[in-house]
Amino acid sequence: MKTLIVLTLLGMAAAAVLSQQGPAPQQSRKVIDAEDVKIPRSSAHALIKRHKRAYDYYERFYPRIKPPMEVKKEQCENYWPCDQLSEWVGFHQAYQTYFGRV
């Protein structure tokens, strides 16, 4: 508790010192046009490369389809009474209440 009081006082003292110094000097700011920001398409394509797809070998081990349990969890999340009940009693019991066996 004492450290909290000391830290609060130090913070207030630092704020008081910084406020006495006055505002920071303004630097000259240049207004930027929208035309200054745009770059030609050929330059943009040179900067950003599109990632190629991985070889099909990996898709045998990591299929694109979702596991059945994940599909069921998304179904429960999209139906708000099931989602609310899953917060209170858990996913399995909430899913069984609204949709049947897991």
Backbone as CSV, one residue per row, in Angstrom:
resi,resn,N_x,N_y,N_z,CA_x,CA_y,CA_z,C_x,C_y,C_z
1,MET,0.821,-1.187,0.000,0.000,0.000,0.000,0.867,1.253,0.000
2,LYS,1.966,1.175,0.750,2.866,2.327,0.811,3.516,2.590,-0.544
3,THR,3.858,1.507,-1.238,4.495,1.693,-2.554,3.526,2.319,-3.540
4,LEU,2.239,1.984,-3.425,1.245,2.578,-4.306,1.141,4.078,-4.072
5,ILE,1.177,4.493,-2.836,1.111,5.922,-2.500,2.361,6.633,-3.018
6,VAL,3.533,6.026,-2.817,4.784,6.632,-3.276,4.788,6.756,-4.798
7,LEU,4.349,5.710,-5.487,4.312,5.763,-6.955,3.326,6.811,-7.457
8,THR,2.197,6.953,-6.785,1.220,7.971,-7.164,1.802,9.365,-6.997
9,LEU,2.481,9.600,-5.902,3.094,10.916,-5.667,4.196,11.204,-6.684
10,LEU,4.993,10.181,-7.002,6.039,10.380,-8.009,5.437,10.686,-9.382
11,GLY,4.365,10.026,-9.717,3.693,10.293,-10.984,3.133,11.700,-11.049
12,MET,2.538,12.147,-9.963,2.001,13.507,-9.923,3.124,14.537,-10.012
13,ALA,4.254,14.264,-9.358,5.388,15.186,-9.416,5.949,15.246,-10.852
14,ALA,6.037,14.107,-11.505,6.543,14.090,-12.885,5.598,14.851,-13.811
15,ALA,4.297,14.702,-13.620,3.324,15.418,-14.441,3.429,16.921,-14.219
16,ALA,3.665,17.330,-12.980,3.787,18.752,-12.685,5.037,19.336,-13.332
17,VAL,6.136,18.586,-13.303,7.382,19.075,-13.901,7.227,19.187,-15.416
18,LEU,6.601,18.208,-16.021,6.425,18.239,-17.475,5.479,19.339,-17.910
19,SER,4.466,19.640,-17.111,3.522,20.693,-17.489,4.160,22.078,-17.357
20,GLN,5.173,22.248,-16.509,5.831,23.537,-16.351,6.762,23.848,-17.515
21,GLN,7.214,22.828,-18.219,8.143,23.056,-19.319,7.455,23.697,-20.506
22,GLY,6.170,23.576,-20.615,5.446,24.192,-21.707,5.266,23.224,-22.859
23,PRO,4.549,23.672,-23.878,4.272,22.785,-25.009,5.538,22.536,-25.830
24,ALA,5.566,21.423,-26.487,6.697,21.069,-27.347,6.696,21.973,-28.570
25,PRO,7.870,22.332,-29.080,7.912,23.204,-30.263,7.308,22.494,-31.471
26,GLN,6.572,23.254,-32.243,5.924,22.713,-33.440,6.936,22.628,-34.569
27,GLN,6.959,21.488,-35.208,7.820,21.339,-36.380,6.991,21.670,-37.601
28,SER,7.671,22.137,-38.623,6.943,22.440,-39.849,6.498,21.120,-40.469
29,ARG,5.223,21.026,-40.752,4.664,19.805,-41.319,4.295,20.057,-42.771
30,LYS,4.665,19.114,-43.603,4.351,19.228,-45.013,3.036,18.513,-45.277
31,VAL,2.168,19.155,-46.012,0.900,18.536,-46.362,1.166,17.537,-47.487
32,ILE,0.727,16.288,-47.278,0.978,15.237,-48.255,-0.254,15.061,-49.132
33,ASP,-0.030,15.129,-50.422,-1.099,14.907,-51.385,-1.320,13.422,-51.581
34,ALA,-2.488,13.063,-52.076,-2.768,11.657,-52.376,-1.888,11.182,-53.529
35,GLU,-1.523,12.077,-54.406,-0.674,11.711,-55.545,0.751,11.390,-55.103
36,ASP,1.190,11.972,-53.982,2.535,11.686,-53.484,2.635,10.275,-52.914
37,VAL,1.511,9.740,-52.465,1.503,8.437,-51.828,1.426,7.312,-52.856
38,LYS,0.769,7.546,-53.970,0.568,6.506,-54.970,1.870,6.178,-55.687
39,ILE,2.026,4.888,-56.002,3.176,4.451,-56.786,2.661,3.670,-57.982
40,PRO,3.441,3.590,-59.033,2.992,2.852,-60.216,2.797,1.363,-59.900
41,ARG,1.906,0.734,-60.662,1.582,-0.664,-60.431,2.796,-1.572,-60.610
42,SER,3.639,-1.267,-61.570,4.811,-2.110,-61.800,5.765,-2.062,-60.601
43,SER,5.892,-0.908,-59.977,6.738,-0.794,-58.791,6.129,-1.551,-57.614
44,ALA,4.818,-1.500,-57.497,4.152,-2.196,-56.403,4.326,-3.701,-56.545
45,HIS,4.226,-4.206,-57.773,4.393,-5.639,-57.984,5.833,-6.065,-57.730
46,ALA,6.761,-5.155,-57.924,8.155,-5.491,-57.657,8.410,-5.564,-56.144
47,LEU,7.678,-4.776,-55.376,7.871,-4.762,-53.930,7.181,-5.933,-53.234
48,ILE,5.953,-6.212,-53.645,5.152,-7.218,-52.959,4.997,-8.429,-53.863
49,LYS,5.514,-9.544,-53.420,5.421,-10.787,-54.176,4.300,-11.651,-53.605
50,ARG,3.566,-12.288,-54.478,2.504,-13.191,-54.050,3.115,-14.537,-53.703
51,HIS,2.701,-15.093,-52.565,3.221,-16.391,-52.152,2.574,-17.475,-52.995
52,LYS,3.377,-18.375,-53.479,2.875,-19.495,-54.257,2.290,-20.533,-53.320
53,ARG,1.387,-21.316,-53.854,0.797,-22.387,-53.070,1.808,-23.471,-52.796
54,ALA,1.666,-24.098,-51.663,2.558,-25.193,-51.314,2.245,-26.408,-52.181
55,TYR,3.175,-27.309,-52.247,2.993,-28.527,-53.014,1.862,-29.354,-52.408
56,ASP,1.149,-30.091,-53.233,-0.020,-30.838,-52.816,0.316,-31.909,-51.774
57,TYR,1.581,-32.209,-51.613,2.023,-33.233,-50.667,1.525,-32.938,-49.258
58,TYR,1.550,-31.669,-48.860,1.154,-31.298,-47.511,-0.349,-31.415,-47.301
59,GLU,-1.114,-31.294,-48.365,-2.562,-31.351,-48.210,-3.036,-32.759,-47.883
60,ARG,-2.201,-33.752,-48.114,-2.567,-35.103,-47.712,-2.517,-35.237,-46.191
61,PHE,-1.597,-34.537,-45.574,-1.460,-34.620,-44.125,-2.354,-33.609,-43.410
62,TYR,-2.582,-32.465,-44.009,-3.420,-31.431,-43.420,-4.558,-31.133,-44.393
63,PRO,-5.614,-31.891,-44.340,-6.691,-31.698,-45.321,-7.381,-30.354,-45.123
64,ARG,-8.020,-29.899,-46.183,-8.700,-28.605,-46.137,-10.032,-28.677,-45.405
65,ILE,-10.590,-29.874,-45.254,-11.882,-29.989,-44.577,-11.690,-29.843,-43.075
66,LYS,-12.710,-29.332,-42.415,-12.637,-29.127,-40.972,-13.008,-30.421,-40.258
67,PRO,-12.444,-30.647,-39.093,-12.843,-31.812,-38.316,-14.305,-31.700,-37.878
68,PRO,-15.001,-32.823,-37.707,-16.426,-32.773,-37.348,-16.708,-32.023,-36.045
69,MET,-15.805,-32.131,-35.060,-16.038,-31.442,-33.792,-15.989,-29.927,-33.976
70,GLU,-15.083,-29.458,-34.828,-15.001,-28.016,-35.070,-16.253,-27.509,-35.772
71,VAL,-16.797,-28.297,-36.687,-18.033,-27.909,-37.366,-19.169,-27.802,-36.353
72,LYS,-19.219,-28.756,-35.416,-20.263,-28.723,-34.397,-20.097,-27.533,-33.457
73,LYS,-18.858,-27.203,-33.112,-18.625,-26.037,-32.248,-19.055,-24.754,-32.949
74,GLU,-18.776,-24.646,-34.249,-19.200,-23.450,-34.984,-20.710,-23.377,-35.074
75,GLN,-21.365,-24.539,-35.227,-22.817,-24.563,-35.271,-23.384,-24.070,-33.945
76,CYS,-22.785,-24.486,-32.847,-23.241,-24.045,-31.526,-22.952,-22.556,-31.323
77,GLU,-21.813,-22.074,-31.809,-21.475,-20.655,-31.654,-22.414,-19.764,-32.452
78,ASN,-22.883,-20.235,-33.589,-23.766,-19.426,-34.436,-25.193,-19.352,-33.906
79,TYR,-25.585,-20.276,-33.042,-26.912,-20.261,-32.428,-26.752,-19.720,-31.017
80,TRP,-27.182,-18.472,-30.775,-26.785,-17.789,-29.550,-27.286,-18.449,-28.270
81,PRO,-28.471,-19.111,-28.222,-28.809,-19.793,-26.955,-27.820,-20.911,-26.620
82,CYS,-27.378,-21.649,-27.641,-26.393,-22.712,-27.405,-25.055,-22.103,-26.989
83,ASP,-24.676,-21.010,-27.623,-23.417,-20.347,-27.283,-23.445,-19.840,-25.850
84,GLN,-24.581,-19.271,-25.451,-24.710,-18.761,-24.087,-24.655,-19.902,-23.076
85,LEU,-25.374,-20.982,-23.366,-25.386,-22.112,-22.449,-24.020,-22.779,-22.363
86,SER,-23.283,-22.782,-23.471,-21.947,-23.385,-23.446,-20.996,-22.590,-22.556
87,GLU,-21.246,-21.298,-22.396,-20.437,-20.496,-21.482,-20.663,-20.933,-20.034
88,TRP,-21.885,-21.367,-19.741,-22.242,-21.702,-18.366,-21.948,-23.159,-18.018
89,VAL,-22.323,-24.090,-18.912,-22.233,-25.504,-18.555,-21.247,-26.284,-19.398
90,GLY,-20.693,-25.684,-20.429,-19.742,-26.380,-21.283,-20.344,-26.722,-22.639
91,PHE,-19.457,-26.953,-23.589,-19.893,-27.166,-24.968,-20.698,-28.452,-25.121
92,HIS,-20.218,-29.553,-24.553,-20.864,-30.851,-24.776,-22.311,-30.855,-24.298
93,GLN,-22.531,-30.341,-23.110,-23.891,-30.345,-22.573,-24.782,-29.370,-23.344
94,ALA,-24.258,-28.230,-23.739,-25.051,-27.259,-24.493,-25.414,-27.818,-25.862
95,TYR,-24.468,-28.464,-26.517,-24.749,-29.029,-27.842,-25.791,-30.135,-27.735
96,GLN,-25.699,-30.984,-26.704,-26.686,-32.047,-26.534,-28.067,-31.493,-26.252
97,THR,-28.133,-30.362,-25.565,-29.428,-29.764,-25.250,-30.134,-29.296,-26.507
98,TYR,-29.416,-28.679,-27.434,-30.056,-28.064,-28.596,-29.994,-28.918,-29.866
99,PHE,-28.953,-29.729,-30.055,-28.784,-30.405,-31.330,-28.706,-31.932,-31.228
100,GLY,-28.634,-32.496,-30.057,-28.558,-33.946,-29.937,-27.141,-34.384,-29.546
101,ARG,-26.839,-35.652,-29.808,-25.560,-36.219,-29.395,-24.393,-35.524,-30.079
102,VAL,-23.289,-35.458,-29.357,-22.074,-34.840,-29.900,-21.350,-35.818,-30.776
